[in-house]
C-alpha cells in the first residue's frame, strides 16, 4: 500500500513537472521519465549470489550458536525440574534466577545477531546498489532521460534527475530568502 502511494505521489510530481515545462514556452525543458527496479537489477548481478552465500553462512553460524544456547538452557531447566523437590527455597530461587538470566541472554543474543546480520547485509549490498546507480546515471544521461523512478517499494523513489529540473532556488527565492547554490557558500 505504501509503495502504491509513493508511486502515485511520484506520478503527480512528474505530471506537475511536465505541465510546468509545457507552460513555460518554447525554451522549456522537456521531461523524459523512465522507470527501473533497482532491486531487480541488483538481483541479476553475478556478485549478488556471492553476497547471498556469505550472508547465508553468517546466518547459519548465528543460528547454530543460538541453537547451542537454547539446548544448554533446556538442559539446565531439565536438571532443575528433576531436582526441584530436593531443593530448599533459597537454592530454587537462585536456580530460577540463573535460568531467567540465561533466557534474557539468549534473547539479547538473538537481537544482536539479527542486527549484525542486517548491518552485514547493508555493508555487502551497498557496493552493488552503487554499481547499479552508476549504470542508471549513465543510461539516463546517454538516453536523455530527465528522471528515472524506482519501482521498488520502500526504496528511494527518484533514482536520477537532471540538475536543471531542481527547483531549490525557485522555492527559496519565492520565500523571500537569498539563494546560494550548495557548495558555493564559502566561495567568493
C-alpha positions as CSV (number, residue, x, y, z in Angstrom):
1,X,0.0,0.0,0.0
2,X,2.8,2.4,0.9
3,X,4.6,1.6,-2.4
4,X,1.4,2.4,-4.3
5,X,1.1,5.8,-2.5
6,X,4.7,6.6,-3.3
7,X,4.2,5.7,-7.0
8,X,1.0,7.8,-7.2
9,X,2.8,10.7,-5.5
10,X,5.7,10.4,-7.9
11,X,3.3,10.3,-10.9
12,X,1.6,13.5,-9.7
13,X,5.0,15.2,-9.3
14,X,6.1,14.1,-12.8
15,X,2.8,15.3,-14.2
16,X,3.2,18.7,-12.5
17,X,6.7,18.9,-13.9
18,X,5.6,18.1,-17.4
19,X,2.7,20.6,-17.2
20,X,5.1,23.3,-15.9
21,X,7.6,22.5,-18.7
22,X,4.9,22.8,-21.3
23,X,3.6,26.0,-19.9
24,X,6.9,27.9,-19.9
25,X,7.2,28.3,-23.7
26,X,9.4,27.1,-26.5
27,X,12.6,27.2,-24.5
28,X,11.1,24.9,-21.8
29,X,12.9,21.8,-20.8
30,X,11.2,18.6,-21.9
31,X,10.7,16.0,-19.2
32,X,11.5,12.4,-20.2
33,X,10.8,9.9,-17.5
34,X,12.0,6.3,-17.2
35,X,11.3,3.6,-14.6
36,X,13.6,0.9,-13.2
37,X,13.6,-1.7,-10.5
38,X,16.9,-1.3,-8.7
39,X,16.3,-4.4,-6.6
40,X,15.6,-6.5,-9.7
41,X,18.7,-5.2,-11.4
42,X,20.9,-5.9,-8.3
43,X,19.4,-9.4,-8.1
44,X,20.7,-10.1,-11.7
45,X,24.3,-9.2,-10.8
46,X,26.6,-12.2,-10.5
47,X,28.1,-10.7,-7.3
48,X,24.7,-10.9,-5.6
49,X,24.9,-14.7,-5.4
50,X,28.3,-14.4,-3.7
51,X,26.9,-11.9,-1.2
52,X,23.8,-14.1,-0.5
53,X,26.2,-17.1,0.1
54,X,28.2,-15.0,2.6
55,X,25.1,-13.9,4.4
56,X,23.7,-17.4,4.5
57,X,26.9,-18.7,6.0
58,X,26.9,-16.0,8.6
59,X,23.2,-16.6,9.4
60,X,24.0,-20.3,9.7
61,X,26.7,-19.5,12.3
62,X,24.3,-17.3,14.3
63,X,21.6,-20.0,14.1
64,X,24.0,-22.7,15.3
65,X,25.2,-20.6,18.2
66,X,21.6,-19.8,19.2
67,X,20.6,-23.4,19.0
68,X,23.5,-24.3,21.3
69,X,22.5,-21.7,23.8
70,X,18.9,-22.9,23.7
71,X,20.0,-26.5,24.2
72,X,22.1,-25.5,27.2
73,X,19.2,-23.7,28.7
74,X,16.9,-26.7,28.1
75,X,19.4,-28.9,29.9
76,X,19.5,-26.6,32.8
77,X,15.7,-26.5,33.0
78,X,15.5,-30.3,32.9
79,X,18.0,-30.6,35.7
80,X,16.1,-28.1,37.7
81,X,12.8,-29.9,37.2
82,X,14.4,-33.2,38.3
83,X,15.9,-31.8,41.4
84,X,13.3,-29.2,42.3
85,X,11.7,-31.4,45.1
86,X,15.1,-31.8,46.8
87,X,16.0,-28.0,46.8
88,X,15.3,-25.6,49.6
89,X,13.6,-22.2,48.7
90,X,16.9,-20.3,48.5
91,X,18.5,-22.7,46.1
92,X,15.3,-22.8,44.0
93,X,15.3,-19.1,43.7
94,X,19.0,-18.9,42.7
95,X,18.5,-21.6,40.1
96,X,15.4,-19.9,38.7
97,X,17.3,-16.6,38.6
98,X,20.1,-18.3,36.7
99,X,17.6,-19.8,34.2
100,X,15.9,-16.4,33.7
101,X,19.3,-14.7,33.2
102,X,20.2,-17.2,30.6
103,X,16.8,-16.7,28.8
104,X,17.5,-12.9,28.8
105,X,21.0,-13.6,27.5
106,X,19.6,-15.7,24.7
107,X,17.0,-13.1,23.7
108,X,19.7,-10.4,23.7
109,X,21.9,-12.6,21.5
110,X,19.0,-13.2,19.1
111,X,18.5,-9.4,18.8
112,X,22.2,-8.7,18.4
113,X,22.6,-11.4,15.8
114,X,19.7,-10.1,13.8
115,X,21.1,-6.5,13.9
116,X,24.6,-7.7,13.0
117,X,23.2,-9.7,10.1
118,X,21.2,-6.7,8.8
119,X,24.3,-4.5,9.1
120,X,26.5,-7.0,7.2
121,X,23.8,-7.3,4.5
122,X,23.8,-3.5,4.1
123,X,27.6,-3.4,4.1
124,X,27.9,-6.1,1.4
125,X,25.0,-4.9,-0.7
126,X,25.9,-1.2,-0.8
127,X,28.6,-1.6,-3.4
128,X,26.1,-3.5,-5.6
129,X,23.5,-0.8,-5.4
130,X,26.2,1.9,-6.0
131,X,27.2,-0.1,-9.2
132,X,23.6,-0.1,-10.3
133,X,23.2,3.6,-9.6
134,X,26.2,4.4,-11.7
135,X,24.7,2.4,-14.6
136,X,21.3,4.1,-14.2
137,X,23.0,7.5,-14.3
138,X,24.9,6.5,-17.4
139,X,21.8,5.2,-19.2
140,X,19.8,8.2,-18.2
141,X,22.4,10.6,-19.5
142,X,23.0,8.7,-22.7
143,X,19.3,8.3,-23.4
144,X,18.5,11.8,-22.4
145,X,16.1,10.9,-19.5
146,X,15.3,13.8,-17.2
147,X,14.1,11.5,-14.4
148,X,14.3,7.8,-13.6
149,X,11.9,6.5,-10.9
150,X,12.4,3.4,-8.8
151,X,9.6,0.8,-8.9
152,X,10.8,-0.9,-5.7
153,X,8.6,-0.1,-2.7
154,X,10.4,1.1,0.4
155,X,13.4,2.4,-1.5
156,X,14.3,5.8,-2.9
157,X,11.7,6.7,-5.4
158,X,13.8,9.1,-7.6
159,X,17.0,7.4,-8.9
160,X,18.1,10.1,-11.3
161,X,17.1,13.7,-12.1
162,X,18.7,16.2,-14.4
163,X,20.1,19.1,-12.3
164,X,18.2,21.7,-14.4
165,X,14.9,20.3,-13.0
166,X,15.9,21.1,-9.4
167,X,13.7,23.9,-8.0
168,X,15.5,24.7,-4.8
169,X,16.4,28.2,-6.0
170,X,12.8,28.9,-7.1
171,X,11.4,27.7,-3.7
172,X,14.0,29.6,-1.6
173,X,13.6,32.9,-3.6
174,X,9.8,32.6,-3.5
175,X,10.1,32.6,0.3
176,X,11.9,35.9,0.1
177,X,15.3,34.4,1.0
178,X,18.6,34.8,-0.8
179,X,19.7,31.7,-2.7
180,X,23.3,30.4,-2.8
181,X,23.9,27.1,-4.6
182,X,25.2,24.3,-2.5
183,X,29.0,24.2,-2.3
184,X,29.2,28.0,-3.2
185,X,28.7,29.3,0.4
186,X,32.4,29.7,1.2
187,X,33.5,30.8,-2.4
188,X,33.8,34.4,-3.4
